[in-house]
Amino acid sequence: MEIQGKVLEIGETVDVSDRFRKRELIVEYIDNPQYPEYLKFELVQDKCELIDGFNVGDELVVHFDLKGRRWTDKQGQVKYFNSLQAWRLIGNQTGSPQPQDAPFPDVPPPVFNDEGIEDIDDIKF
């Protein structure tokens, strides 16, 4: 899943235990300008650093998974929790970070010969 929005808040990384850490990101999502939504995303473990380099006010696309958990309290009452776990952030503004795992490197445009056919003799292997 993914949404596009504006960074509203960036939380600090919190060490929940010696083997688990998380960071919160609040994004203003405007599907209907009259009623903006404020979504809280969690960045966990090695994803905590994804938000480094972004600033409040930056536009970005958040790729995330919807997670749901079931928990039974001491009285036997069952409760359910949902979370939005972000796993990729892509900046929409100049100067915003781009994903570090971009699938394609910068490739120069093709060169064509006089007949309009791509000249592949100059390709270096």
C-alpha atoms as a printed R data frame, in Angstrom:
    type eleno elety resid chain resno       x       y       z
1   ATOM     1    CA   MET     A     1   0.000   0.000   0.000
2   ATOM     2    CA   GLU     A     2   1.116   3.573  -0.465
3   ATOM     3    CA   ILE     A     3  -0.091   7.106   0.173
4   ATOM     4    CA   GLN     A     4   1.196  10.563  -0.675
5   ATOM     5    CA   GLY     A     5   1.233  13.252   1.975
6   ATOM     6    CA   LYS     A     6   3.167  15.872   3.904
7   ATOM     7    CA   VAL     A     7   5.481  15.220   6.867
8   ATOM     8    CA   LEU     A     8   3.826  16.684   9.955
9   ATOM     9    CA   GLU     A     9   6.023  15.231  12.741
10  ATOM    10    CA   ILE     A    10   9.145  13.072  12.972
11  ATOM    11    CA   GLY     A    11   9.704  11.182  16.203
12  ATOM    12    CA   GLU     A    12  12.947  10.077  17.793
13  ATOM    13    CA   THR     A    13  14.074   6.462  17.616
14  ATOM    14    CA   VAL     A    14  12.986   4.593  20.751
15  ATOM    15    CA   ASP     A    15  14.674   1.412  21.966
16  ATOM    16    CA   VAL     A    16  11.665  -0.618  23.145
17  ATOM    17    CA   SER     A    17  13.934  -3.502  24.186
18  ATOM    18    CA   ASP     A    18  17.517  -4.556  23.578
19  ATOM    19    CA   ARG     A    19  16.372  -6.214  20.318
20  ATOM    20    CA   PHE     A    20  13.563  -3.928  19.129
21  ATOM    21    CA   ARG     A    21  13.460  -0.240  18.196
22  ATOM    22    CA   LYS     A    22  10.905   1.959  16.477
23  ATOM    23    CA   ARG     A    23  10.299   5.502  15.302
24  ATOM    24    CA   GLU     A    24   7.036   7.319  14.564
25  ATOM    25    CA   LEU     A    25   6.204   9.473  11.576
26  ATOM    26    CA   ILE     A    26   3.030  11.564  11.312
27  ATOM    27    CA   VAL     A    27   1.851  12.328   7.773
28  ATOM    28    CA   GLU     A    28  -0.944  14.671   6.738
29  ATOM    29    CA   TYR     A    29  -2.907  12.868   4.030
30  ATOM    30    CA   ILE     A    30  -5.416  14.922   2.059
31  ATOM    31    CA   ASP     A    31  -7.837  12.824   0.059
32  ATOM    32    CA   ASN     A    32 -10.569  15.406   0.701
33  ATOM    33    CA   PRO     A    33  -9.140  18.924   1.393
34  ATOM    34    CA   GLN     A    34 -12.047  19.691   3.716
35  ATOM    35    CA   TYR     A    35 -11.149  16.744   5.985
36  ATOM    36    CA   PRO     A    36  -7.392  16.030   6.112
37  ATOM    37    CA   GLU     A    37  -6.291  12.800   7.774
38  ATOM    38    CA   TYR     A    38  -3.355  12.531  10.165
39  ATOM    39    CA   LEU     A    39  -1.749   9.113   9.899
40  ATOM    40    CA   LYS     A    40   0.813   7.690  12.310
41  ATOM    41    CA   PHE     A    41   3.345   5.345  10.722
42  ATOM    42    CA   GLU     A    42   5.855   3.182  12.533
43  ATOM    43    CA   LEU     A    43   9.357   2.632  11.238
44  ATOM    44    CA   VAL     A    44  10.849  -0.426  12.927
45  ATOM    45    CA   GLN     A    45  14.328  -1.927  13.283
46  ATOM    46    CA   ASP     A    46  16.560  -1.047  10.304
47  ATOM    47    CA   LYS     A    47  13.814   1.144   8.764
48  ATOM    48    CA   CYS     A    48  14.162   3.802  11.512
49  ATOM    49    CA   GLU     A    49  16.753   5.670   9.441
50  ATOM    50    CA   LEU     A    50  14.521   5.985   6.349
51  ATOM    51    CA   ILE     A    51  13.171   9.314   7.582
52  ATOM    52    CA   ASP     A    52  16.647  10.836   8.106
53  ATOM    53    CA   GLY     A    53  17.084  13.715   5.675
54  ATOM    54    CA   PHE     A    54  13.365  14.526   5.497
55  ATOM    55    CA   ASN     A    55  11.987  17.618   7.217
56  ATOM    56    CA   VAL     A    56   8.603  18.689   8.517
57  ATOM    57    CA   GLY     A    57   6.647  20.010   5.542
58  ATOM    58    CA   ASP     A    58   8.285  17.750   2.939
59  ATOM    59    CA   GLU     A    59   5.998  15.932   0.519
60  ATOM    60    CA   LEU     A    60   6.600  12.208   0.300
61  ATOM    61    CA   VAL     A    61   5.165   8.879  -0.733
62  ATOM    62    CA   VAL     A    62   4.977   6.293   2.049
63  ATOM    63    CA   HIS     A    63   4.953   2.603   1.157
64  ATOM    64    CA   PHE     A    64   3.604   0.635   4.108
65  ATOM    65    CA   ASP     A    65   2.067  -2.580   5.384
66  ATOM    66    CA   LEU     A    66  -1.116  -2.685   7.435
67  ATOM    67    CA   LYS     A    67  -0.470  -4.806  10.543
68  ATOM    68    CA   GLY     A    68  -3.047  -6.151  12.984
69  ATOM    69    CA   ARG     A    69  -2.551  -7.855  16.339
70  ATOM    70    CA   ARG     A    70  -4.777  -9.655  18.798
71  ATOM    71    CA   TRP     A    71  -4.058  -9.455  22.531
72  ATOM    72    CA   THR     A    72  -5.817 -10.931  25.552
73  ATOM    73    CA   ASP     A    73  -5.534  -8.946  28.794
74  ATOM    74    CA   LYS     A    74  -5.351 -10.405  32.339
75  ATOM    75    CA   GLN     A    75  -9.141 -10.410  32.630
76  ATOM    76    CA   GLY     A    76  -9.465 -12.514  29.474
77  ATOM    77    CA   GLN     A    77 -10.778  -9.642  27.384
78  ATOM    78    CA   VAL     A    78  -9.594  -9.759  23.764
79  ATOM    79    CA   LYS     A    79  -8.340  -6.521  22.202
80  ATOM    80    CA   TYR     A    80  -7.185  -5.736  18.668
81  ATOM    81    CA   PHE     A    81  -4.528  -3.274  17.544
82  ATOM    82    CA   ASN     A    82  -3.660  -1.948  14.095
83  ATOM    83    CA   SER     A    83  -0.487  -0.266  12.932
84  ATOM    84    CA   LEU     A    84   0.895   1.132   9.695
85  ATOM    85    CA   GLN     A    85   4.495  -0.013   9.222
86  ATOM    86    CA   ALA     A    86   6.388   2.088   6.692
87  ATOM    87    CA   TRP     A    87   9.083   0.279   4.729
88  ATOM    88    CA   ARG     A    88   9.939   2.780   1.981
89  ATOM    89    CA   LEU     A    89   9.822   6.591   1.749
90  ATOM    90    CA   ILE     A    90  10.178   8.518  -1.497
91  ATOM    91    CA   GLY     A    91  10.596  12.297  -1.526
92  ATOM    92    CA   ASN     A    92   8.472  14.384  -3.894
93  ATOM    93    CA   GLN     A    93  10.318  17.694  -3.567
94  ATOM    94    CA   THR     A    94  13.681  18.736  -4.923
95  ATOM    95    CA   GLY     A    95  16.215  18.159  -2.199
96  ATOM    96    CA   SER     A    96  14.188  15.424  -0.508
97  ATOM    97    CA   PRO     A    97  15.889  12.074  -0.254
98  ATOM    98    CA   GLN     A    98  15.217   9.506  -2.912
99  ATOM    99    CA   PRO     A    99  15.067   5.802  -2.147
100 ATOM   100    CA   GLN     A   100  18.494   4.311  -1.688
101 ATOM   101    CA   ASP     A   101  17.466   1.094  -3.372
102 ATOM   102    CA   ALA     A   102  16.483   2.715  -6.689
103 ATOM   103    CA   PRO     A   103  16.014  -0.125  -9.181
104 ATOM   104    CA   PHE     A   104  17.628   1.522 -12.211
105 ATOM   105    CA   PRO     A   105  20.882   3.488 -12.414
106 ATOM   106    CA   ASP     A   106  21.151   6.610 -14.557
107 ATOM   107    CA   VAL     A   107  21.538   5.411 -18.133
108 ATOM   108    CA   PRO     A   108  22.569   7.722 -20.995
109 ATOM   109    CA   PRO     A   109  20.062   8.114 -23.838
110 ATOM   110    CA   PRO     A   110  20.488   5.810 -26.847
111 ATOM   111    CA   VAL     A   111  22.537   6.922 -29.865
112 ATOM   112    CA   PHE     A   112  20.943   6.483 -33.290
113 ATOM   113    CA   ASN     A   113  22.694   6.168 -36.668
114 ATOM   114    CA   ASP     A   114  21.653   8.046 -39.852
115 ATOM   115    CA   GLU     A   115  18.900   5.507 -40.542
116 ATOM   116    CA   GLY     A   116  17.228   6.029 -37.172
117 ATOM   117    CA   ILE     A   117  18.404   2.682 -35.819
118 ATOM   118    CA   GLU     A   118  20.036   2.497 -32.408
119 ATOM   119    CA   ASP     A   119  23.797   2.263 -32.824
120 ATOM   120    CA   ILE     A   120  24.798  -0.601 -30.546
121 ATOM   121    CA   ASP     A   121  28.437  -0.787 -31.711
122 ATOM   122    CA   ASP     A   122  29.417   1.854 -29.134
123 ATOM   123    CA   ILE     A   123  27.997  -0.069 -26.174
124 ATOM   124    CA   LYS     A   124  30.741  -0.844 -23.682
125 ATOM   125    CA   PHE     A   125  30.573  -4.186 -21.901
